[in-house]
């Protein structure tokens, strides 16, 4: 890699990790987005949204970026704002993990909380309403509004390009829906390049994105809670199947992968991997299945990987972890393999 002058020049070209393979030759590959700056995929769309706003004249030099965020989008926007000379206000709640909040502050972001200290409930609707009001009150401000911003998905087109550079083909995408950008942006680019894939979206039990009753959940950075509006970045025309995974199964998977492979995944990535492992034998033999791992587990050492935090919320389930270990042992003949030239 050449010498770079901006942190955002380090975005992309993240590695693929083969986690599991069936006897029929179907492989589960993880696109490890934690190798981006900020340790997450969402810096891709943060840069894309800011560039788009600049092109359209919505951000002037020295302007003010406002966003509602559970952490990773805010981290990405904080980096982009620092590089480009913008002020950035992140509207947050205490559901976000503490390390993400600390990192945003360290990068120069102003944090505005919509919930009181000690209230760790998810407050997506309140965050978005407050962010919109803040931006409307400041003539120099631009609300990036990630859930309804076309540049969100565009920021992930490069993921598709990277996959095709490293692989002969991609047959299935199994990934968290979240804002919709990473899954549907990647799928849209593959479709437009004449390489359509089967798209399986994964959401927490409690999210309303696939219908059914809503409820509370602890998976961070994904899902649409009751009362929130499903954003335009969720492209149902590309969705072939929706799967819901409980917090217990998602977190058990993240913990099991850490202990069997030495690989730390975030909680929502655990949900995607859980869904993929349970579907793996249903795909045609020889399929290439990719799950976009939107962030790593290092930010969740005080939550998903902390026994006391898990037990306090009735999420600690040793049997569920052992079920995942059994699946991994069933499919995995090595300790994992990097795929593609790096």
C-alpha positions in Angstrom: 0.0 0.0 0.0 1.3 3.5 -0.8 1.8 6.1 1.8 -1.6 7.9 2.5 -2.4 11.3 3.8 -5.9 10.8 5.1 -7.4 8.1 7.3 -10.2 7.7 4.9 -7.7 6.6 2.2 -7.4 3.4 4.3 -11.1 2.5 3.7 -11.7 -0.8 1.9 -9.9 -3.8 0.6 -11.0 -5.7 3.7 -10.1 -9.4 3.9 -12.3 -12.4 3.5 -12.2 -15.2 6.1 -13.5 -18.7 5.4 -15.3 -19.7 8.5 -17.0 -22.9 7.4 -17.3 -25.3 4.5 -19.7 -28.2 3.8 -18.7 -31.6 2.3 -20.5 -30.4 -0.8 -18.1 -27.5 -1.3 -20.3 -24.7 -0.1 -18.2 -22.1 1.8 -19.2 -19.4 4.3 -16.9 -16.4 3.9 -16.9 -13.4 6.2 -16.1 -10.0 4.8 -14.2 -8.5 7.8 -15.1 -4.9 7.8 -13.5 -4.3 11.2 -10.3 -3.8 9.2 -11.6 -0.4 8.1 -10.6 2.7 10.0 -12.9 3.0 13.1 -13.2 -0.8 13.0 -16.5 -0.8 11.1 -18.2 -0.8 7.7 -20.1 2.3 8.3 -17.2 4.6 7.6 -17.8 3.7 3.9 -21.2 5.3 3.9 -20.2 8.1 6.2 -17.7 9.3 3.6 -20.2 8.7 0.8 -22.9 10.8 2.4 -20.6 13.7 3.1 -19.1 13.7 -0.4 -22.7 13.6 -1.8 -23.7 16.5 0.4 -20.7 18.5 -0.8 -21.5 17.8 -4.5 -25.1 19.0 -4.0 -24.1 22.1 -2.1 -25.7 21.0 1.1 -22.5 21.3 3.1 -20.4 24.5 3.0 -16.8 24.8 4.2 -16.8 24.8 8.0 -20.4 23.5 8.1 -22.1 21.4 10.7 -23.0 17.7 10.2 -25.7 16.2 12.4 -26.7 12.5 12.7 -28.6 10.2 15.0 -26.3 7.2 15.7 -25.8 4.1 17.8 -22.1 4.5 17.3 -20.4 3.2 14.2 -21.9 5.8 11.8 -21.0 8.4 14.3 -17.4 7.2 14.4 -17.2 7.3 10.6 -18.7 10.8 10.4 -16.4 12.0 13.2 -13.4 10.9 11.1 -14.7 12.5 7.9 -15.6 15.7 9.7 -12.2 16.0 11.3 -10.5 15.5 7.9 -12.7 18.0 6.0 -13.1 20.7 8.7 -16.7 20.2 9.7 -18.3 20.4 13.1 -20.1 17.1 14.0 -22.9 16.6 16.4 -23.9 13.0 17.2 -27.4 12.5 18.7 -27.1 9.4 20.9 -28.6 7.3 23.7 -27.1 5.2 26.4 -27.9 2.0 24.5 -24.8 2.6 22.5 -21.7 0.9 23.9 -19.5 3.1 26.0 -16.4 2.7 24.0 -18.1 4.0 20.8 -19.2 7.1 22.7 -15.8 7.7 24.1 -14.2 7.3 20.7 -16.6 9.8 19.1 -15.7 12.3 21.7 -12.0 11.6 21.2 -12.4 12.3 17.5 -14.0 15.7 18.2 -17.7 14.9 18.0 -20.2 16.7 20.2 -22.5 14.2 21.9 -26.1 15.1 22.6 -28.0 12.5 24.6 -31.8 11.9 24.3 -32.0 9.7 27.4 -30.8 10.0 31.0 -27.7 8.3 32.4 -28.6 4.8 33.5 -31.3 4.4 30.9 -29.8 2.0 28.5 -32.9 1.5 26.4 -32.9 2.0 22.6 -34.3 5.4 21.6 -34.0 5.5 17.9 -37.2 7.6 17.2 -36.3 10.1 19.8 -32.7 10.4 18.4 -33.9 10.9 14.9 -36.5 13.5 15.8 -33.9 15.4 17.9 -31.3 15.3 15.2 -33.8 16.7 12.6 -34.7 19.5 15.0 -31.1 20.4 15.7 -30.3 20.5 12.0 -33.4 22.6 11.2 -32.4 25.2 13.8 -28.9 25.7 12.3 -28.7 27.2 8.8 -25.1 25.7 8.5 -26.2 22.2 9.5 -26.9 19.2 7.3 -28.7 16.1 8.7 -27.2 13.1 6.9 -30.2 11.0 7.9 -28.5 7.7 7.1 -31.7 5.6 7.0 -33.1 7.7 4.1 -30.0 8.8 2.3 -29.3 7.3 -1.2 -25.6 7.9 -0.7 -25.7 5.4 2.1 -26.0 2.4 -0.2 -23.7 3.9 -2.8 -21.0 3.9 -0.2 -21.0 0.1 -0.2 -20.8 -0.4 -4.0 -17.0 -0.9 -3.5 -17.8 -3.9 -1.3 -19.2 -5.7 -4.4 -16.3 -4.7 -6.5 -13.9 -6.1 -3.8 -15.8 -9.3 -3.6 -15.6 -9.8 -7.4 -11.9 -9.0 -7.4 -11.3 -11.8 -4.8 -13.8 -14.4 -5.8 -14.9 -16.2 -8.9 -18.5 -15.6 -7.9 -20.8 -14.8 -5.1 -24.0 -16.8 -4.8 -25.6 -15.7 -1.5 -25.3 -12.7 0.8 -26.4 -13.3 4.4 -26.0 -10.2 6.4 -27.6 -7.8 8.9 -30.1 -5.4 7.4 -29.5 -2.4 9.8 -30.0 0.8 7.8 -30.0 -1.3 4.6 -27.0 0.3 3.1 -24.3 -2.4 3.4 -26.5 -5.4 2.4 -28.6 -3.7 -0.3 -25.9 -1.4 -1.6 -23.7 -4.5 -2.1 -26.5 -6.5 -3.7 -27.5 -3.6 -6.0 -24.0 -3.2 -7.3 -23.7 -6.9 -7.9 -27.1 -6.9 -9.7 -26.1 -3.9 -11.9 -22.8 -5.7 -12.8 -24.8 -8.7 -14.1 -23.9 -10.8 -11.0 -27.2 -11.1 -9.1 -27.1 -13.0 -5.8 -29.6 -14.5 -3.4 -30.1 -11.9 -0.6 -31.0 -13.1 2.9 -31.4 -10.3 5.4 -30.9 -10.9 9.1 -32.6 -8.9 11.9 -32.9 -9.1 15.7 -36.1 -10.7 17.1 -37.9 -7.5 18.1 -37.2 -5.6 14.9 -40.2 -4.7 12.7 -38.3 -4.8 9.4 -39.8 -8.1 8.4 -43.2 -7.6 10.0 -44.5 -9.3 13.2 -44.6 -7.8 16.7 -41.8 -5.5 17.7 -40.0 -5.6 21.0 -36.8 -4.8 22.8 -33.4 -6.2 21.7 -29.8 -5.7 22.6 -28.1 -6.1 19.2 -26.5 -2.8 18.5 -26.5 -0.9 15.2 -29.1 -3.0 13.5 -32.9 -3.6 13.5 -35.8 -1.2 13.4 -37.5 -1.0 16.8 -41.2 -0.4 17.4 -42.1 3.2 16.7 -39.3 3.8 14.3 -39.8 4.1 10.5 -38.1 1.7 8.1 -35.7 3.7 6.0 -35.6 4.0 2.2 -32.2 2.3 2.2 -34.0 -1.0 2.9 -34.7 -2.2 -0.7 -37.2 -5.0 -0.4 -37.1 -5.5 -4.2 -33.7 -7.2 -3.6 -34.6 -9.2 -0.6 -35.2 -12.9 -1.1 -35.6 -14.0 2.5 -35.7 -12.4 5.9 -34.5 -14.2 9.0 -34.8 -13.1 12.7 -32.2 -14.1 15.2 -32.6 -13.7 19.0 -30.1 -11.8 21.1 -29.2 -15.0 22.8 -28.3 -16.8 19.6 -26.5 -13.8 18.1 -24.3 -13.3 21.1 -23.7 -17.0 21.7 -22.4 -17.1 18.1 -20.1 -14.2 18.6 -18.7 -15.7 21.8 -18.3 -19.2 20.2 -16.4 -17.9 17.2 -14.1 -15.9 19.5 -13.3 -19.0 21.5 -12.9 -21.5 18.6 -11.2 -19.2 16.0 -9.8 -16.3 18.0 -11.9 -13.9 15.9 -14.0 -11.2 17.7 -17.2 -10.4 15.9 -19.8 -7.8 16.9 -23.2 -8.9 18.2 -25.2 -8.2 15.0 -22.5 -10.0 13.0 -23.0 -12.9 15.4 -26.7 -12.9 14.3 -25.7 -13.0 10.6 -23.3 -15.8 11.1 -25.8 -17.8 13.2 -28.3 -17.5 10.3 -25.7 -18.5 7.7 -24.5 -21.5 9.6 -28.0 -22.9 10.1 -28.8 -22.4 6.4 -25.5 -23.6 4.9 -26.6 -27.0 3.8 -29.8 -25.7 2.2 -27.7 -23.9 -0.5 -26.8 -25.7 -3.7 -23.5 -27.6 -3.4 -20.5 -25.5 -4.3 -22.2 -22.2 -3.3 -20.1 -19.2 -2.2 -21.9 -17.6 0.7 -20.7 -14.2 2.0 -21.7 -12.5 5.2 -20.6 -8.9 5.6 -19.3 -8.5 9.2 -20.0 -4.9 9.9 -17.8 -4.6 12.9 -15.6 -6.5 15.3 -16.1 -7.5 18.9 -13.5 -5.3 20.5 -16.1 -2.6 21.2 -18.3 -5.1 23.0 -15.9 -6.4 25.7 -18.1 -4.7 28.4 -21.3 -6.2 26.9 -21.5 -9.2 24.7 -18.2 -10.7 26.0 -18.8 -9.8 29.7 -20.5 -12.6 31.6 -21.9 -10.3 34.3 -23.5 -7.9 31.8 -25.0 -10.9 29.8 -26.3 -12.6 33.0 -27.9 -9.4 34.3 -30.0 -9.4 31.1 -30.7 -13.1 30.9 -28.7 -13.4 27.8 -26.0 -15.8 29.0 -26.7 -19.3 27.6 -24.0 -21.9 27.7 -26.1 -24.4 25.8 -26.6 -22.0 22.9 -22.9 -21.4 22.7 -22.2 -25.1 22.7 -24.8 -25.5 19.8 -22.8 -23.0 17.8 -19.5 -24.8 18.6 -21.1 -28.0 17.4 -22.1 -26.4 14.1 -18.6 -24.9 13.6 -17.0 -28.3 14.4 -19.4 -29.9 11.9 -18.4 -27.6 9.0 -14.9 -26.5 9.8 -11.9 -28.7 9.0 -9.3 -26.0 9.7 -9.1 -23.0 12.0 -10.2 -20.7 9.2 -8.6 -19.5 6.0 -8.0 -16.1 4.5 -9.4 -15.9 0.9 -8.0 -13.6 -1.8 -4.7 -11.9 -2.2 -3.8 -9.4 0.5 
